[in-house]
Amino acid sequence: MAELTTTKLNAESHLLLDQPLLRLPHELARKNFKTVQKHFERERDVVLSTLKFTANASLSGQDAPQTLASLDSMINRMQGLKRKMETLREEEKILYQHSKKRIQHLQDLYEIPSLADVKYDDWSRIRLNRLLVDYLLRSGYGESARALAREKGIEELVDLDVFVQCHQIEESLRRRNTQECLAWCAEHRPMMRKISNNLEFELRLQQYIELRRSGQLLDARQHAQKYIAPHTDTHITAIHRAAGLLAYPPETQAEPYKTMYSQSRWDYIATLFVKTHHELFSLPARPLLHIALSAGLSALKTPSCHSAYASSSSNASSLATSVCPICSTELNELARNLPYAHHTKSYVDSDPVVLPNGRIYGRDRLLQMSAKVGLDEGHVKDPTTGEVFEESKIRKVYIS
């Protein structure tokens, strides 16, 4: 019964890490619907207006060729709308296929009864591959991520195109180019307004700064009047500082103008774009691999993992084996700043004794290990610190 309790799989807790798996397709499908709605309403208004005008003109004696030209124009617009709708419909079908595949992947977990089931190992391996692809995409290794997803057959379970586009725009900003990001902002402007995001304002401000840096004062003023001045209600302080740039050259040491002229603003804008992108599509700011690794390390971490006698790898006199992942050379430093695991139960030997240095072990296990290293009878060795004590000095411990 105890074994069944410890190996029973809790699917709900496992899926806490997999929420973005369904959120992103949902957000993309919603964006697709909004795009369809926008195209339809715009073309509807134009066609109805043109149709009304053509009908009135025809009744008032307009020439037949002009009427036919107006009708041809409306037909062309409707054909163009049909092509756009077909493209968006294909995108929607792909999103639905991805969602179906992902739901099935999550449903597979609910059909696994135990952690000891071999199917759980297969499911966990698929999730690990997903986390690796996610990490590669966030790090800018799009081709490697695509190759891994293709090799493992998980292309429908990862969001390759979304992250590749994000990385391309981020890199364009670091190359001092705002055009791609401004086009992205125009496409997602309604969503950005809902969260009161200031990315587009920062882009326009940076364009103004670059115009001022190159000495194009007239163009800078016109740009500010067109793109920056309309934001006086929300960014009045930044606008006042932008106006002050006209009086300060790029080599100024006066603040805040020195900071505004700094090239590091491009890195700030690139970081702001990535943050905005992830926020709009409900993506976590950190790679999922980091989150999973942090949770796993914290679950295994104990105070002894970072003691002076952590393991045989850090202390030559220790008899302890390096079976603890946290005590390993690879993960010890990574786990140093993480919280300790929360244990509701303690597991101790049935015959605990305390050594003179205050460390507690099981008596039989302590005597067996001391005998293995060749100590004289009547002596024991602390397997962690390597200290040797007389057996008569150890004391029985009672758990209360």
HUJO-V61985 format. One record per helix or strand. SS is the DSSP state (helix for helix, strand for strand). FROM is the first residue (numbers start at 1). LEN is the number of residues. If there is no record, write none. Layout:
# HUJO-V61985
ss->{SS SS}
from->{FROM FROM}
len->{LEN LEN}
This chain:
# HUJO-V61985
ss->{helix strand helix helix helix strand helix helix helix helix helix helix helix helix helix helix helix helix helix strand strand helix strand strand helix strand}
from->{2 8 11 20 64 114 118 142 155 160 179 189 199 217 236 257 264 288 303 352 360 363 379 388 391 395}
len->{6 1 8 40 47 1 21 11 3 15 9 6 15 15 12 5 17 13 4 3 3 10 3 3 3 2}
